[in-house]
Amino acid sequence: MLKQGKNIYAIETDNPLLGEFIAEKGSK
């Protein structure tokens, strides 16, 4: 689920690093 979320964020932001940052904040 975390990986899926990261992928979604990465696609939406078109920026893997930003996607991971958002995913981490979202998971917290």
Backbone as CSV, one residue per row, in Angstrom:
resi,resn,N_x,N_y,N_z,CA_x,CA_y,CA_z,C_x,C_y,C_z
1,MET,0.839,-1.201,0.000,0.000,0.000,0.000,0.882,1.262,0.000
2,LEU,1.945,1.249,0.773,2.835,2.406,0.794,3.469,2.616,-0.576
3,LYS,3.923,1.497,-1.179,4.541,1.602,-2.501,3.536,2.138,-3.509
4,GLN,2.290,1.639,-3.413,1.247,2.091,-4.331,1.035,3.607,-4.164
5,GLY,0.958,4.039,-2.908,0.758,5.452,-2.631,1.897,6.286,-3.199
6,LYS,3.123,5.814,-3.004,4.278,6.544,-3.517,4.190,6.656,-5.033
7,ASN,3.804,5.549,-5.681,3.691,5.569,-7.139,2.650,6.587,-7.581
8,ILE,1.515,6.597,-6.893,0.440,7.531,-7.243,0.927,8.969,-7.063
9,TYR,1.542,9.250,-5.925,2.036,10.608,-5.671,3.093,10.986,-6.700
10,ALA,3.984,10.057,-7.012,5.050,10.329,-7.967,4.451,10.688,-9.320
11,ILE,3.380,9.974,-9.707,2.746,10.246,-10.997,2.032,11.600,-10.945
12,GLU,1.297,11.844,-9.860,0.517,13.081,-9.761,1.437,14.303,-9.725
13,THR,2.537,14.207,-8.992,3.443,15.338,-8.873,4.466,15.323,-10.012
14,ASP,4.563,14.163,-10.714,5.545,14.007,-11.797,6.949,14.244,-11.245
15,ASN,7.117,13.921,-9.948,8.406,14.111,-9.289,8.549,13.043,-8.201
16,PRO,9.326,11.973,-8.456,9.457,10.860,-7.500,9.888,11.323,-6.113
17,LEU,10.838,12.243,-6.035,11.315,12.698,-4.725,10.200,13.412,-3.980
18,LEU,9.509,14.319,-4.667,8.407,15.034,-4.025,7.309,14.050,-3.653
19,GLY,7.065,13.076,-4.523,6.047,12.063,-4.245,6.370,11.304,-2.973
20,GLU,7.639,10.916,-2.813,8.043,10.184,-1.594,7.859,11.070,-0.362
21,PHE,8.223,12.343,-0.476,8.085,13.276,0.650,6.621,13.386,1.056
22,ILE,5.733,13.542,0.065,4.297,13.654,0.353,3.799,12.337,0.943
23,ALA,4.257,11.224,0.378,3.813,9.909,0.855,4.207,9.733,2.319
24,GLU,5.408,10.177,2.676,5.854,10.051,4.071,4.988,10.912,4.980
25,LYS,4.702,12.142,4.574,3.858,13.018,5.394,2.462,12.420,5.496
26,GLY,1.968,11.872,4.391,0.628,11.290,4.390,0.539,10.079,5.304
27,SER,1.610,9.265,5.310,1.597,8.057,6.144,1.630,8.433,7.624
28,LYS,2.210,9.566,7.947,2.274,10.031,9.342,0.959,10.707,9.689
